[in-house]
Amino acid sequence: MHDPVTPTPTVQQISARQSHQLRRVTLFSPALCRVRQGSKTIQWGERCEVAGGDSLVLFPGGSEVSMANQTGAGYYRAEMLYLPAALLRQFRKHYPQAAPSDEAAASLALPMTPTLTLLWDAVMDALRAPLAPPLLNHLAESLLLALQPSGHTALLLNERHDRLTEQIQQLLLLDPAYAWQATDVAQRLHMAESTLRRRLSAEGKSFRDILDDVRLGQALLALQSGNAPIGDIASQSGYASPSRFTARFVRRYGLTPSALRQAMRQ
């Protein structure tokens, strides 16, 4: 029998030559973003903040944000660190949590301090090494611990209110290209399809909306992180028709996949 795989943080490197805007980006798991060059404007609900170079932005899990990435000295560069649920559960066990401070609740962006810089760089080095999962997770926990005195850690650890939506998102993320139906998901979650739809309705969601969220989110990640042909990205994200994919992408994010690819070109 194989030992269970220990979930660990993952990093996404983002580099762009052109400023660009993205509407309604869904964060499927809590994440930290370090802006290294240029700036990021984030709109989340009624909030609007600007994170300059060498800032840290906190994204609670399940949040939907609009953002603008502005270049500085010719580039926008950032790192996104995605935190798995298992790591956050472990952190909750180790460290009691207070409610977010007024300062933390009012701001999702904060400047990088020497301590945060040291710990962030250690996590990035550990991901590149790579270190064994327990050691990597220990370093990631130290980064969360450094955010705790200001109350910012609590923003990442708060339990989501749309728990069924979260479960379905994580299931669909395992294979976005699969021809998922609500009946498949209901069976995996051991509930009747009617119960699943009723509970989703209570959370203000539908199965089709969640499936689109996941597929478009994976396509966005692929466009930002690699050079695969757009047609391949569409297919791998569950869209048989490239034109249908482009229409959905534009409706969601406000620009075409090719326009985003052009902005990201080195």
Sequence and secondary structure as in RCSB ss.txt:
>XXXX:A:sequence
MHDPVTPTPTVQQISARQSHQLRRVTLFSPALCRVRQGSKTIQWGERCEVAGGDSLVLFPGGSEVSMANQTGAGY
YRAEMLYLPAALLRQFRKHYPQAAPSDEAAASLALPMTPTLTLLWDAVMDALRAPLAPPLLNHLAESLLLALQPS
GHTALLLNERHDRLTEQIQQLLLLDPAYAWQATDVAQRLHMAESTLRRRLSAEGKSFRDILDDVRLGQALLALQS
GNAPIGDIASQSGYASPSRFTARFVRRYGLTPSALRQAMRQ
>XXXX:A:secstr
         EEEEEEESS EEEEEEE SS EEEEEEESEEEEEETTEEEEE TTEEEEE TT EEEEEEE BTTB
EEEEEEE  HHHHHHHHHHS      HHHHH SEEE  HHHHHHHHHHHHHHHTT  HHHHHHHHHHHHHHHTTT
T HHHHHS  S HHHHHHHHHHTT TTS   HHHHHHHTTS HHHHHHHHHHTT  HHHHHHHHHHHHHHHHHHH
    HHHHHHHTT S HHHHHHHHHHHHSS HHHHHHHH  
